[in-house]
Amino acid sequence: MVDAESVTKDGTAAVEDILEFVRVQARPDLVFSHQGGRGAAAGAADPTPIRSVSSSPVPLDRGLSALLADTPYPEVAADSAKQPRSRRLQCLLQQAAGFQRYEPGNAFNTHRAFPSAQCKFPSEVFLSVGEGTWYFDAARHELRPVGNGAAAPDLWAAVDAGAPAVVIVLGRPGSLPGYYRELRWSLTLCEGGHLLGLTAQLARTLGFDAHVLTDFDDQALLQRAGAEPGDQWLPVGLVALDGADAALTRTGPEWPVDQDPVLRMDRHAWQEDAGPDAGTAGGLHPAVRPAPHRVVASSRSWGDVLFERSSGRAPGGFTASPELLPSTAVPELLDAISDAAAMDWGGLLGGAEPGILLHLAVERAAGIDDGIYAYDAMTGKLTQQQHGARLAEVQQSFFYPQQVTRVDSCNVAIFGSINYAGILASHGPRALRLAQIQLGALMQAGALACAASGLFLRPCRSFSPDGLGALIELGDQETVSYLCLAGKSRFADLLLDQRI
């Protein structure tokens, strides 16, 4: 067991307490079996409203999705340099974090280019340009000034003149139902990883030199976004554009620890400064992602892929189509995951003992035998470990009954597993946060590749990690932490375009 002093900021939280939290949050049966049943966790509170420091919001242009309408996924927009930098930045904000569509046949709306539990979207985006910071209000299609920095008098003119720009992603666990209790931690961070990875990839597509940062002074980051003590945010990460300096300066005394168990847990991951390697980790590889299995670019544009990205559409329950996947579908899904893995923000994918493991259960996919596979996202190596159809066994570890969710009707299940004790010992508490974020980013890349192939990718947390771990033969310290189901929707639904 690791000494608590070596992995916590002040030594007041025992390693056993941290590991108990992550053990519970990974098991929905334990989350919902607390005294009081589906009641909210003690200390949980509704999120604090965003505080605007001015009544003069900055509107975004309309028709921004048109910038991506003719760019084949996953290519970089060929004429991006011809567009003003400010318009490309507005397109990035709207397409990454704004509304995409409304589904009349879906119980939960509205939808964006990344998934969210019950479409609650606890992830939020802020834009920092120079000394000013703005909150991206997706509902009003505008930027609202926040924080104490001096905002540029003409934001878009400053951007076009080359002002440094940084996109900030934060999570608000209070936006999720209180009965999710400890599960709000991983749901918020995984979703934040989806949004962070999408923002970085889309920034590259729009011609920006994008750089992902997950190493920063947490309190300083929240202060840059206009937050105050008690506002209940989870820091996720930043995307620095065109070499922008993301240096953050903390002001005032250290904030008290929040009593919400999710925020109290994440507080162990906080650091006071960005460390010696700040500004160098997590850089995106330039140009188009490597795609050894892709002969030509997708027939679908970036605009189509973002609009159609889906967790699966099925009225009254969830059942996928039984048809065979084309031979390109799974290789392109894995290629996309490997490209996202090149941004190994926390050092959790490479090395002799990686903290994140990926496995797949595959059925009815042309060119790939049914079975269980291990996938090394860093090398792209896919190794078959078991033969035969296994999705019916995945169904057995699923909490929803088969009449509600037919797991065995899907073609692919992707298991994201974490060695919590191992990464806590090797990387400290911050790795617990980064592992959730990185799983989200990997699966977001996979979701876009699925959309380009006309498929869905459905993130799930309602399962027994012990049953799934036994199925894919995990070690004693490894826990299935994220499950994504892929296949083709059985139903075609009316999609109402909400892009402005």
N, C-alpha and C positions, 0 to 999 in steps of 0.2 A: 504494500500500500504506500502511496506517495505521501510524504509529509505535507500537512496542510499549509505550512508556512511557505513551501516552495511553489504552490500553485494558486494561492489566493493573495489578494492585495495586502490584507492586513492580518491574515492568519486567524480571523475570528470565525470563519466558516470551515467546518471540517469537511474533508474530502468525502466522507461518507454521506453527508447531507446533500452535497452536490450530485453525487451518483444516485442517491435515492430519488432526487427530483427528476433526473433524466430517465430513470427506470420507470417512474410512474407516468411521465408524459408520453412515453413510447407505448403505453398500454391503455387504450381507451376503456377497457373493462375496469381497470383500477381508477381511472379518472372519474368515471361515472358511478363508482361504488362507494365513494366517500360518504361519510355521514351527511345526510341531507339529499342524497341522490343527485339529481341534476341541478342542484343549487349552485350559485356562483361561489367562487373562491373568496375566502376572507381577504379583505383589502382590495378586491377588484372594484374598479370605478369606471364610470363612463368617461370617454376621452374628453379632454379640455378643448373647447373650440379654438380654431386657429385665430391668433390675434393679429389683425392687420394694423399697421402703424400709420396708414394713410387711407383716405377714402377715394384715392385715385388709382384704381386697378389698371393694368396694362392689358388691353385686349389682344388676342391672337388673331392672325389672319384666318380667313375661311378658305376652304378648298385645299387644305394642306396635304391631304391624302393623295392628291394628284401627282405629287412629286415622286411617288413610289408606284404609280399605276403602270408604268412601262418598264420597270426594272425587274428582270427575272430574278426570282429567288434562287440561290443565295448570293447573287452577284452584287458588286458595288455599283451604285448609280453612275453611269458613264458621264452624264452631264451635270453631276453635282457641283462642279466648280463654276458652272454658269449661273447657279442660283445664289442669291445673296446669302451670306452666312446667317443672317437673322432669320430668314425664311426656313433654312434647313434646320436651325435650332428649334423653331416653332413646330416644325413637322416632327422632329424627334420627340418633343414633349407630348404632342397630341397623339401620335401614333403609338408611342410606347406606353403612355399612362392614361390616355383619354378613352372615351367611350367608342366602341366599335359597332355594336349591334344590340337589338332587342329581339328576344325570341318569345312570341306570344304563347307557344306551347310549352314553355319552360317555367317551372315553379319559381326559379330564381333569375332575376335580371338586375341590372343590365350588364352586358359582357364587354370585356376589354381584351387586349391581345395576350393577356396572361391569366391563368386561372385563380380563383379565390373561393374559399369555403363559403357557401351560400351567397356568393357575390357580395360579401360584406366589404371586401377590399380594405384591409387594415394598412396597406402600403400607401405611402404618400410621397410625392416628389416636390422638391424645392430646387430653385435655380439660383445660383450665386454668381453674380457678374461684378467684378471689381470688389467694392466694399459693400454692395447691396445684395439683399436676398429676397426672393419672391416665392410665394407658395403657388403651385400650379393647381388652380381650381378647375377640375375637369367639367363640373356641372355648368359652370358659367363661362368656360372657354376663355379664361383670362388668368393673369398673374397678379397676385395680391402681395404688396410689399409687407415684409415681416422683419423682425430683428432690429438691431440698433445701428447697423452700418449706414453709410451715406449712399443712397441710391443714385444711379445715373439719371440726370434729368430726361434724357431720351434713351431708353433702354436699348431699343433696336438699332439706333444709330451707333451706340457704343459697341454693340456686338459686331456690327459691320466694320467698325474701325479696328477690330481685333482685340477688344477687351477680353481678359481671361474669363472663361465660363466653366462652371463646375455644376453638375447635376447631383443632387443629394437625395438619397433614398432612405426614408425612415419608416418604422413600423409602429402601429398603434394597436396593441393587443386588446385594448378596451373596446375596439370596434367589433370584436367578435363576441358572440353570446357568452355570458359569464359562466354558463354550465360547462363550457369547454375547459375551464379551470387551467391546470398545468399544460394542457394541449395547446393553449393559446400561444405559448412560447414558440413551439416548433412550427405551428401553422403560420404565425406572423413572419418568422424568419425565413421559412421556406418560400413563402410568397414573395418576401422581399428579395430573395435570391432570384426568383423568376423575373422580377421587374428589373433588378440590377443587371442580370445577364442580358435581358432583352434590350435595355437601354444602351449597353456597351456595343452589342452586335449591330443594332440599328444605327448608332452613331457612326460606326465604321462604314456602314452601307451608304450613309449620307455624306461621306467624304471627310469626316472628322478624324483626327488622330486621337483615338480614345484610350484612356488609361484608367483601369479600375483600382481603387484604393480601399482597403479594408483595415488599414493600420493608421489610426488617428487618435487624437485626444477626444474621448467621447463627449465629455461635458462641453468642450469647446465647439464640437460639431453641433450639438443641440442648441447652444447659444447662438451660433451662426444662423440657425433656422428659426430663431425667435422664441425658443422654448424657455420655460422657467421651471424651477423645482416643483415637482408634483404633477407635471404635465403628462407623464406616463408614455414616453416614447422608447422604442428600441432602436438604437443606431444600427444601420445595415451597411451602407457603403456609399462611395462617391464615384462618379465618372468624370474625370478631368478631361477637358477637350482641348486639343491643339496645344498640349504642353502647359496648360494652366497650372499655376502654383496653388496647391490646395492647403497651404499652411494655415493652421487654425491657432488662435490665441485664446486661452481661457481667461475669463475675468471673474473677479469675486471669489468668495470662499467655495469650498467643495460642497456640492449638493448633498442633502441627507438621503439616506437609502429609503426608497419607497417601500411601503408595506405590502403592496401587491406581490404575491409570491413569484409571479413571472418576472417582474422588474427587479425584484430582490435577487433572483437567480442570475439574471443577465448582468447585474451590477458587478459580479465577480469577474466579468470579462472586461470591465472598463480599464483604461489606462490613461495616465495623465499627459503623456506626450506621444508623438507618433513613432518614436524609436529611430534608430540609426538608418533603417532601410526604408523609411517613408518616402513615397513618391517613386519607388522603383519596383515594387511588387505588383503583380497582377496585370502587367501590360498586355494589351492585345497584340497578337501577331498581325502584321500588315497584310494588305491585299485580301483576296478571296480565300475562304477557308479551304484547306486541302480536301478533296473529295475523290479518293482513288476509285470509288465504285461508280461515280457519276460521269457519264460520257458527255452529256450536254446539260445545260442549265434547265431548271424546271420550266414547264410550260405556264406555270402560275407566277404572277408578279408578286413582289413584296406586299403590295397593297392587298391583293387577294389573300395571301397567306395570313397576314395580320387580321384581316376581317373574318376569315373562316376558321382560325385557330379555335378548337373546340375540345371540351372535355366529354363530348358525346351527347347527342340529342335523342331523347326517348320519352314520349309522354306517358306518365303514369308508372314508370319503372325504367329499368335500364337493361336493354338486351341488344347486343351487337349483331351485325350481319354475319351469317355463317360462311361467307364466301372466302376464297383463298386470297391471301395477300400477294401482290405482284412481287417478282423476284428482286426488284430494286428497293422495296419499302424498308425492310429491316436493315440492309447495309447503309442506306442513306440516313436512317435514324441513328445508327451507331456512329457514322461519320460525323454527324452534327454534335453528338455528345462528346466525341473525342476532340473536336475543335474547341468546344467550351472547356474541356478539361485542360487545355493548354494554359488557361488562366487559373493556375493552381494557387489560389490566393493564400491558403493557409498551409501549404506543403503537405496536404492530407491525402493526395492521390498518388504521388510518386514515392520513391524510397523503398527500402527493404520491407518495412512494415506499414503499409498505407493504412490510414485511419478510415477511409471510405472504400467500400467494396461494392461492385455492381454485378448482379446476376440477372439472367433472363430465363423465363419459361416461354417457349415458342411452340405454336401449333398452327397448322394450315398456312404456312408461308412458303411460297415457291422458292426452291433452291436451298432451303434450310430444313434439316431434319427436325421433327418434333423432339423436344427434350429440354433439359436444364443446362444453361451455359454460364460460365464465368466470363466477364468482359473486362479487359484491362484497357481503360479509356486512354491511358497515356501512350500505349503502344498500338492500340487498335486490334489486339489479339483476342479472338473469340474462341473459347475452349469448351467443348461439350463435356459435361460431367455426368449426365444421366440421359437415357434414351426414353422416348415415348411421351405421350401427352400427359401433362401435369397440371393443367389449369383447373381441372375438377378438384384437385387437391388444394390448390390455392383457394378455391371456393370454400372449402371446409374450414379455413382459418379466417374467413370473412364474417363480420358481425351482421351484415344485412342478410336476410334470408334470400334464397335463390329466387323466390317469387318477386323480389324487389330489384335485386342486382344479379344478373347472370354473368358472373365472372368467367365461367367456362365457355361463354359465347365469344369472348375476345380472342385475339390471335397472339398477343404478346403481353406478358407481365414483366415489368422491370423492377427489381428489388434494389433499393439503395440502403446499404447497411453501414453502421458506424460502430467502431470499437471505442465506446465512451471512456472507459477507464484508461485505455491506451493513449488516446489523444490528450486526455487530461494530464497524464504523466509526462508525455513528451512535449506538449505544446502549451499546457496551462489552460485555464478556463475559457480564454478567448477562442480556443479551437472548438469548443462546444457550440458557440455561436456560428463560427465560420463553416462548420460542417453542415449545419442546416441551410445556410445561405448557398453553399456550393452545390448541395443536392438540388436545390431549387433552380439554380442556374443551369445545371446539366440537363434537368428535365425540361426546362423551357426551350433549350436548343432542340431537344428531341421533339417537343410539341410543334415547333415550327416546321421541322422536317416532316412530321406526320401530316400537318395541314397541307404541305406541298404535294403530298401523295394522296390527298383526299381522305385522310384518316383522322381519328381523334386520339388524344392522349389524356387519360383521366387520372389525376392524382387522387390517392386514397390514403386515409389514415384509420379507417374502421376495420382493423384486422388484429389478429393475435400475432405479435412478432415471434412468439415462441414456436407456434405452429409453422409459420413460414420459415423461421430459422432452421427448424428440423428438416423441412422439405429441401432446402438448398444446402444443408449440411454446414451451417455456420459453426464457428468455434464458440466456446463458452462465453467469451467476453464480447462477442459481436451481436448486434441487435438490428433487425430489419426496422428502419426508421421511416422509409418512404416507399410507397408502392404506386406504380403507374401502370394502368391498363391501356393497351392500344388495340385498335381495330377499326372497322368501318361501321358508321352509323347505319342502323337498319332503316331509319326513317329520314325523309327529307322534309325539313320544316321551313316555314316562312321566316326569313331573316329581315328585320327592319334595320336599315342603315342609319346609324346614329352619328356617323362622322360628319363634322361640321365643315 
